[in-house]
């Protein structure tokens, strides 16, 4: 946290998510030491990103595997049981980032896929990723926390007010 911020100042931020949902996705993201950053403080606490005293914008660069997992969440494909832990982690990363207003620069992930599988496959995955990234975070929270085992595309699309790209 910047030194010029009064540590005794209290901010009131209202999130429209249950506290157990917030702590659940924070723990999932924390459990795999997901973030690499040149910042101090608890990178796995959502309030760190939402503190109104700090006017920073955060951008995430996704690993190719995480990007692909997030994109696959809205394809309608049924995941195998062995894939679920990694997919739930990816859903937690997405939900955390959506709530924290972390945007993504995923150009290197797209380039990596295009160079190995072709441009058509990369375009399909970009479309899926954008659907996921502009969907209701609660859907991804529910998937991440094991309340549901799949995300229907029609459910993912039910968040028209959110546009993150």
C-alpha positions in Angstrom: 0.0 0.0 0.0 1.4 3.5 -0.8 3.0 5.3 2.1 0.9 8.5 1.7 -2.3 6.7 2.6 -3.6 7.2 6.1 -3.8 3.7 7.7 -6.6 4.8 10.0 -8.9 5.8 7.1 -11.7 3.3 6.7 -13.4 2.7 3.4 -16.8 1.1 3.0 -17.1 -1.0 -0.2 -20.3 -2.9 -0.9 -19.9 -6.1 -2.9 -23.0 -7.9 -4.1 -21.6 -11.3 -3.3 -21.8 -13.4 -0.2 -18.8 -13.1 2.1 -18.2 -16.9 1.9 -18.1 -16.6 -1.9 -15.5 -13.9 -1.7 -13.4 -15.8 0.8 -13.8 -19.0 -1.2 -12.5 -17.6 -4.4 -9.7 -15.7 -2.6 -8.6 -19.0 -1.0 -8.7 -20.9 -4.3 -6.6 -18.3 -6.0 -4.2 -18.0 -3.0 -3.9 -21.8 -2.6 -2.0 -22.1 -5.9 0.1 -18.9 -5.4 -1.5 -17.7 -8.7 -0.3 -14.1 -9.0 3.2 -12.8 -9.7 3.4 -9.1 -9.0 5.8 -6.4 -8.0 3.5 -5.1 -5.2 3.4 -5.4 -1.5 0.4 -6.5 0.5 -2.0 -9.4 0.2 -2.4 -10.0 -3.5 -5.2 -12.5 -2.7 -7.5 -10.1 -0.9 -10.1 -8.5 -3.2 -10.3 -5.4 -1.1 -6.7 -4.7 -2.0 -7.9 -4.0 -5.6 -11.1 -2.2 -4.6 -9.7 0.3 -2.1 -11.0 3.7 -3.2 -7.9 5.4 -1.8 -5.8 3.7 -4.5 -6.3 4.7 -8.1 -4.3 2.0 -9.8 -5.6 -0.1 -12.7 -4.4 -3.7 -12.7 -3.7 -5.8 -15.9 -3.2 -9.5 -15.8 -1.1 -11.5 -18.3 -2.6 -15.0 -18.4 -0.6 -18.1 -18.8 -1.7 -20.0 -21.9 -3.1 -22.9 -19.9 -5.2 -20.6 -17.7 -6.5 -18.7 -20.7 -7.5 -21.9 -22.4 -9.2 -23.2 -19.3 -11.2 -20.0 -18.9 -12.3 -20.1 -22.5 -13.3 -23.7 -22.3 -15.7 -23.0 -19.4 -18.3 -21.6 -21.7 -18.1 -24.0 -24.6 -20.7 -26.4 -23.3 -18.1 -29.2 -23.2 -18.5 -31.6 -20.3 -15.3 -31.7 -18.2 -13.8 -34.9 -17.1 -13.5 -35.4 -13.3 -9.7 -35.1 -13.5 -10.0 -31.7 -15.2 -12.4 -30.2 -12.6 -9.8 -28.9 -10.1 -7.9 -26.9 -12.7 -11.1 -25.6 -14.3 -12.4 -24.6 -10.9 -9.2 -22.8 -10.2 -9.4 -21.0 -13.6 -13.1 -20.0 -12.8 -11.9 -18.6 -9.4 -9.2 -16.6 -11.2 -11.7 -15.2 -13.6 -14.3 -14.3 -10.9 -11.6 -12.7 -8.7 -10.4 -10.7 -11.6 -13.8 -9.6 -12.7 -14.7 -8.4 -9.2 -11.3 -6.8 -8.7 -11.6 -5.0 -12.1 -8.4 -6.6 -13.3 -8.3 -6.6 -17.1 -6.4 -9.0 -19.2 -3.8 -8.7 -21.8 -3.9 -12.1 -23.4 -2.2 -11.4 -26.7 0.7 -13.8 -26.0 -1.7 -16.6 -25.2 -3.5 -16.0 -28.5 -0.3 -15.9 -30.4 1.0 -19.1 -28.8 -2.3 -20.9 -29.7 -2.3 -19.5 -33.3 1.3 -20.5 -33.9 0.6 -24.1 -32.8 -3.0 -24.7 -33.8 -3.8 -22.1 -36.4 -5.6 -18.7 -36.6 -9.1 -20.2 -36.8 -8.7 -22.1 -33.5 -7.3 -18.9 -31.9 -10.2 -16.9 -33.1 -12.7 -19.4 -31.7 -10.9 -19.4 -28.3 -10.8 -15.6 -28.2 -14.6 -15.5 -28.7 -15.1 -18.1 -25.9 -12.8 -16.1 -23.6 -14.6 -12.9 -24.3 -17.9 -14.5 -23.5 -16.5 -15.8 -20.2 -14.8 -12.5 -19.3 -18.1 -10.6 -19.9 -20.3 -13.0 -18.0 -21.7 -12.9 -14.6 -19.0 -13.5 -12.0 -21.5 -15.4 -9.8 -21.7 -18.2 -12.3 -17.9 -18.6 -12.1 -18.0 -18.4 -8.3 -20.6 -21.2 -8.2 -18.5 -23.3 -10.5 -15.3 -22.6 -8.7 -16.8 -23.5 -5.3 -18.3 -26.7 -6.7 -21.9 -25.7 -6.5 -22.3 -26.6 -10.2 -20.3 -28.9 -12.4 -20.8 -27.1 -15.8 -21.6 -23.6 -17.0 -24.3 -23.4 -19.7 -23.6 -20.8 -22.3 -27.1 -19.3 -22.0 -26.4 -18.8 -18.2 -23.0 -17.2 -18.9 -24.5 -14.8 -21.3 -27.0 -13.5 -18.8 -25.0 -10.4 -17.7 -25.5 -7.8 -20.4 -24.4 -4.8 -18.3 -20.8 -6.0 -17.9 -18.4 -5.3 -20.8 -14.7 -5.8 -20.0 -13.1 -5.5 -23.4 
